[in-house]
């Protein structure tokens, strides 16, 4: 949203997205759970769990980005069109 709505330093997006928000959305717990499943002889379940976690995370990112653009871009267009 920052890069689409405002002019910002090129490193703002990676700093906020990866640096700050990355600390709140780590995959460490899912990694430990996957490792435990593998260690206990359940490789299929472990790999399915790992794949489902990644797919769900990417789907959530896509949905959030899409919804944010839908909310922000119409407002930005309206502001540009005003005299």
TIVO-2410 file (N, C-alpha, C; in nm, 3 decimals):
# residues 83
REC num residu      c1      c2      c3 atome chaine
REC   1      X   0.082  -0.118   0.000     N      A
REC   1      X   0.000   0.000   0.000    CA      A
REC   1      X   0.087   0.125   0.000     C      A
REC   2      X   0.196   0.120   0.073     N      A
REC   2      X   0.284   0.237   0.080    CA      A
REC   2      X   0.340   0.270  -0.057     C      A
REC   3      X   0.386   0.170  -0.129     N      A
REC   3      X   0.448   0.197  -0.259    CA      A
REC   3      X   0.347   0.233  -0.366     C      A
REC   4      X   0.222   0.193  -0.351     N      A
REC   4      X   0.121   0.226  -0.450    CA      A
REC   4      X   0.050   0.358  -0.420     C      A
REC   5      X   0.048   0.397  -0.296     N      A
REC   5      X  -0.026   0.516  -0.256    CA      A
REC   5      X   0.063   0.638  -0.238     C      A
REC   6      X   0.185   0.618  -0.197     N      A
REC   6      X   0.276   0.728  -0.165    CA      A
REC   6      X   0.410   0.707  -0.234     C      A
REC   7      X   0.485   0.814  -0.245     N      A
REC   7      X   0.622   0.803  -0.291    CA      A
REC   7      X   0.708   0.776  -0.169     C      A
REC   8      X   0.777   0.665  -0.171     N      A
REC   8      X   0.857   0.626  -0.055    CA      A
REC   8      X   0.995   0.580  -0.104     C      A
REC   9      X   1.087   0.575  -0.012     N      A
REC   9      X   1.221   0.524  -0.040    CA      A
REC   9      X   1.208   0.381  -0.091     C      A
REC  10      X   1.290   0.338  -0.188     N      A
REC  10      X   1.279   0.203  -0.244    CA      A
REC  10      X   1.295   0.091  -0.141     C      A
REC  11      X   1.362   0.118  -0.031     N      A
REC  11      X   1.383   0.013   0.070    CA      A
REC  11      X   1.272   0.010   0.176     C      A
REC  12      X   1.174   0.100   0.167     N      A
REC  12      X   1.067   0.102   0.266    CA      A
REC  12      X   0.985  -0.026   0.263     C      A
REC  13      X   0.948  -0.068   0.144     N      A
REC  13      X   0.865  -0.189   0.133    CA      A
REC  13      X   0.937  -0.313   0.186     C      A
REC  14      X   1.061  -0.341   0.144     N      A
REC  14      X   1.129  -0.459   0.201    CA      A
REC  14      X   1.150  -0.448   0.352     C      A
REC  15      X   1.178  -0.328   0.401     N      A
REC  15      X   1.198  -0.311   0.545    CA      A
REC  15      X   1.072  -0.347   0.621     C      A
REC  16      X   0.959  -0.291   0.580     N      A
REC  16      X   0.834  -0.318   0.650    CA      A
REC  16      X   0.783  -0.459   0.625     C      A
REC  17      X   0.785  -0.502   0.500     N      A
REC  17      X   0.729  -0.632   0.465    CA      A
REC  17      X   0.811  -0.749   0.515     C      A
REC  18      X   0.940  -0.740   0.499     N      A
REC  18      X   1.026  -0.851   0.539    CA      A
REC  18      X   1.080  -0.834   0.680     C      A
REC  19      X   1.127  -0.715   0.707     N      A
REC  19      X   1.190  -0.690   0.838    CA      A
REC  19      X   1.092  -0.687   0.953     C      A
REC  20      X   1.003  -0.592   0.951     N      A
REC  20      X   0.911  -0.573   1.064    CA      A
REC  20      X   0.803  -0.681   1.067     C      A
REC  21      X   0.729  -0.694   0.958     N      A
REC  21      X   0.620  -0.791   0.956    CA      A
REC  21      X   0.669  -0.935   0.954     C      A
REC  22      X   0.786  -0.958   0.899     N      A
REC  22      X   0.842  -1.092   0.897    CA      A
REC  22      X   0.862  -1.150   1.035     C      A
REC  23      X   0.889  -1.063   1.132     N      A
REC  23      X   0.905  -1.109   1.270    CA      A
REC  23      X   0.776  -1.163   1.330     C      A
REC  24      X   0.664  -1.117   1.279     N      A
REC  24      X   0.535  -1.162   1.331    CA      A
REC  24      X   0.480  -1.282   1.255     C      A
REC  25      X   0.535  -1.312   1.143     N      A
REC  25      X   0.479  -1.419   1.058    CA      A
REC  25      X   0.583  -1.525   1.028     C      A
REC  26      X   0.655  -1.568   1.125     N      A
REC  26      X   0.759  -1.668   1.101    CA      A
REC  26      X   0.698  -1.805   1.077     C      A
REC  27      X   0.773  -1.884   1.009     N      A
REC  27      X   0.730  -2.022   0.982    CA      A
REC  27      X   0.800  -2.120   1.076     C      A
REC  28      X   0.857  -2.069   1.183     N      A
REC  28      X   0.934  -2.158   1.271    CA      A
REC  28      X   0.846  -2.265   1.334     C      A
REC  29      X   0.726  -2.232   1.375     N      A
REC  29      X   0.639  -2.331   1.438    CA      A
REC  29      X   0.600  -2.440   1.339     C      A
REC  30      X   0.567  -2.402   1.218     N      A
REC  30      X   0.530  -2.504   1.121    CA      A
REC  30      X   0.650  -2.591   1.084     C      A
REC  31      X   0.768  -2.533   1.086     N      A
REC  31      X   0.889  -2.610   1.058    CA      A
REC  31      X   0.912  -2.715   1.166     C      A
REC  32      X   0.893  -2.676   1.291     N      A
REC  32      X   0.910  -2.770   1.402    CA      A
REC  32      X   0.805  -2.880   1.394     C      A
REC  33      X   0.681  -2.843   1.365     N      A
REC  33      X   0.575  -2.944   1.352    CA      A
REC  33      X   0.604  -3.041   1.239     C      A
REC  34      X   0.652  -2.988   1.127     N      A
REC  34      X   0.687  -3.075   1.014    CA      A
REC  34      X   0.800  -3.170   1.053     C      A
REC  35      X   0.901  -3.117   1.119     N      A
REC  35      X   1.014  -3.200   1.162    CA      A
REC  35      X   0.968  -3.310   1.258     C      A
REC  36      X   0.879  -3.277   1.348     N      A
REC  36      X   0.827  -3.379   1.442    CA      A
REC  36      X   0.752  -3.489   1.368     C      A
REC  37      X   0.672  -3.451   1.269     N      A
REC  37      X   0.602  -3.552   1.192    CA      A
REC  37      X   0.700  -3.643   1.118     C      A
REC  38      X   0.803  -3.583   1.060     N      A
REC  38      X   0.904  -3.663   0.990    CA      A
REC  38      X   0.979  -3.754   1.086     C      A
REC  39      X   1.013  -3.701   1.203     N      A
REC  39      X   1.086  -3.781   1.303    CA      A
REC  39      X   1.004  -3.898   1.355     C      A
REC  40      X   0.872  -3.883   1.355     N      A
REC  40      X   0.786  -3.988   1.407    CA      A
REC  40      X   0.731  -4.080   1.298     C      A
REC  41      X   0.800  -4.083   1.184     N      A
REC  41      X   0.766  -4.178   1.080    CA      A
REC  41      X   0.641  -4.144   1.000     C      A
REC  42      X   0.608  -4.017   0.989     N      A
REC  42      X   0.490  -3.976   0.912    CA      A
REC  42      X   0.531  -3.879   0.802     C      A
REC  43      X   0.615  -3.924   0.709     N      A
REC  43      X   0.667  -3.833   0.606    CA      A
REC  43      X   0.560  -3.775   0.514     C      A
REC  44      X   0.460  -3.856   0.477     N      A
REC  44      X   0.355  -3.804   0.389    CA      A
REC  44      X   0.277  -3.691   0.456     C      A
REC  45      X   0.240  -3.713   0.581     N      A
REC  45      X   0.166  -3.610   0.655    CA      A
REC  45      X   0.253  -3.486   0.674     C      A
REC  46      X   0.381  -3.506   0.704     N      A
REC  46      X   0.471  -3.393   0.724    CA      A
REC  46      X   0.488  -3.309   0.599     C      A
REC  47      X   0.508  -3.375   0.486     N      A
REC  47      X   0.524  -3.302   0.360    CA      A
REC  47      X   0.394  -3.235   0.317     C      A
REC  48      X   0.282  -3.302   0.338     N      A
REC  48      X   0.153  -3.242   0.306    CA      A
REC  48      X   0.129  -3.119   0.394     C      A
REC  49      X   0.163  -3.130   0.521     N      A
REC  49      X   0.148  -3.018   0.614    CA      A
REC  49      X   0.235  -2.900   0.569     C      A
REC  50      X   0.360  -2.926   0.532     N      A
REC  50      X   0.450  -2.820   0.488    CA      A
REC  50      X   0.398  -2.753   0.361     C      A
REC  51      X   0.352  -2.833   0.265     N      A
REC  51      X   0.300  -2.778   0.140    CA      A
REC  51      X   0.173  -2.697   0.163     C      A
REC  52      X   0.084  -2.749   0.246     N      A
REC  52      X  -0.041  -2.678   0.275    CA      A
REC  52      X  -0.014  -2.546   0.347     C      A
REC  53      X   0.084  -2.544   0.435     N      A
REC  53      X   0.119  -2.421   0.505    CA      A
REC  53      X   0.168  -2.315   0.406     C      A
REC  54      X   0.256  -2.354   0.315     N      A
REC  54      X   0.305  -2.259   0.216    CA      A
REC  54      X   0.195  -2.210   0.122     C      A
REC  55      X   0.111  -2.302   0.076     N      A
REC  55      X   0.001  -2.262  -0.013    CA      A
REC  55      X  -0.096  -2.167   0.058     C      A
REC  56      X  -0.127  -2.197   0.182     N      A
REC  56      X  -0.218  -2.109   0.257    CA      A
REC  56      X  -0.155  -1.972   0.279     C      A
REC  57      X  -0.026  -1.968   0.306     N      A
REC  57      X   0.042  -1.840   0.327    CA      A
REC  57      X   0.042  -1.757   0.198     C      A
REC  58      X   0.072  -1.819   0.085     N      A
REC  58      X   0.071  -1.746  -0.041    CA      A
REC  58      X  -0.070  -1.700  -0.078     C      A
REC  59      X  -0.169  -1.782  -0.050     N      A
REC  59      X  -0.308  -1.743  -0.077    CA      A
REC  59      X  -0.348  -1.624   0.010     C      A
REC  60      X  -0.307  -1.624   0.134     N      A
REC  60      X  -0.338  -1.513   0.224    CA      A
REC  60      X  -0.269  -1.384   0.178     C      A
REC  61      X  -0.146  -1.395   0.133     N      A
REC  61      X  -0.074  -1.277   0.082    CA      A
REC  61      X  -0.144  -1.222  -0.041     C      A
REC  62      X  -0.179  -1.310  -0.134     N      A
REC  62      X  -0.247  -1.267  -0.256    CA      A
REC  62      X  -0.380  -1.200  -0.223     C      A
REC  63      X  -0.459  -1.261  -0.136     N      A
REC  63      X  -0.590  -1.206  -0.101    CA      A
REC  63      X  -0.576  -1.070  -0.032     C      A
REC  64      X  -0.482  -1.057   0.057     N      A
REC  64      X  -0.461  -0.930   0.126    CA      A
REC  64      X  -0.417  -0.821   0.029     C      A
REC  65      X  -0.324  -0.853  -0.059     N      A
REC  65      X  -0.277  -0.754  -0.157    CA      A
REC  65      X  -0.392  -0.712  -0.249     C      A
REC  66      X  -0.471  -0.808  -0.293     N      A
REC  66      X  -0.584  -0.777  -0.382    CA      A
REC  66      X  -0.686  -0.689  -0.312     C      A
REC  67      X  -0.724  -0.724  -0.191     N      A
REC  67      X  -0.821  -0.644  -0.116    CA      A
REC  67      X  -0.770  -0.505  -0.084     C      A
REC  68      X  -0.642  -0.494  -0.054     N      A
REC  68      X  -0.584  -0.363  -0.025    CA      A
REC  68      X  -0.587  -0.275  -0.150     C      A
REC  69      X  -0.550  -0.332  -0.264     N      A
REC  69      X  -0.556  -0.255  -0.388    CA      A
REC  69      X  -0.698  -0.210  -0.421     C      A
REC  70      X  -0.794  -0.298  -0.400     N      A
REC  70      X  -0.934  -0.261  -0.426    CA      A
REC  70      X  -0.980  -0.147  -0.335     C      A
REC  71      X  -0.930  -0.146  -0.214     N      A
REC  71      X  -0.970  -0.042  -0.119    CA      A
REC  71      X  -0.898   0.090  -0.144     C      A
REC  72      X  -0.773   0.085  -0.187     N      A
REC  72      X  -0.691   0.206  -0.198    CA      A
REC  72      X  -0.697   0.270  -0.336     C      A
REC  73      X  -0.689   0.192  -0.440     N      A
REC  73      X  -0.678   0.249  -0.574    CA      A
REC  73      X  -0.798   0.333  -0.618     C      A
REC  74      X  -0.922   0.294  -0.590     N      A
REC  74      X  -1.033   0.382  -0.630    CA      A
REC  74      X  -1.026   0.519  -0.563     C      A
REC  75      X  -0.984   0.523  -0.441     N      A
REC  75      X  -0.970   0.650  -0.370    CA      A
REC  75      X  -0.859   0.735  -0.431     C      A
REC  76      X  -0.749   0.671  -0.468     N      A
REC  76      X  -0.638   0.743  -0.529    CA      A
REC  76      X  -0.679   0.799  -0.665     C      A
REC  77      X  -0.753   0.722  -0.745     N      A
REC  77      X  -0.800   0.771  -0.874    CA      A
REC  77      X  -0.893   0.890  -0.857     C      A
REC  78      X  -0.982   0.881  -0.760     N      A
REC  78      X  -1.076   0.991  -0.737    CA      A
REC  78      X  -1.004   1.118  -0.696     C      A
REC  79      X  -0.899   1.106  -0.617     N      A
REC  79      X  -0.822   1.223  -0.575    CA      A
REC  79      X  -0.748   1.287  -0.693     C      A
REC  80      X  -0.698   1.204  -0.786     N      A
REC  80      X  -0.627   1.257  -0.903    CA      A
REC  80      X  -0.722   1.327  -0.999     C      A
REC  81      X  -0.846   1.281  -1.007     N      A
REC  81      X  -0.941   1.338  -1.100    CA      A
REC  81      X  -1.003   1.469  -1.052     C      A
REC  82      X  -0.993   1.497  -0.924     N      A
REC  82      X  -1.048   1.621  -0.871    CA      A
REC  82      X  -0.960   1.739  -0.915     C      A
REC  83      X  -1.026   1.853  -0.952     N      A
REC  83      X  -0.947   1.969  -0.996    CA      A
REC  83      X  -0.874   2.038  -0.884     C      A
***
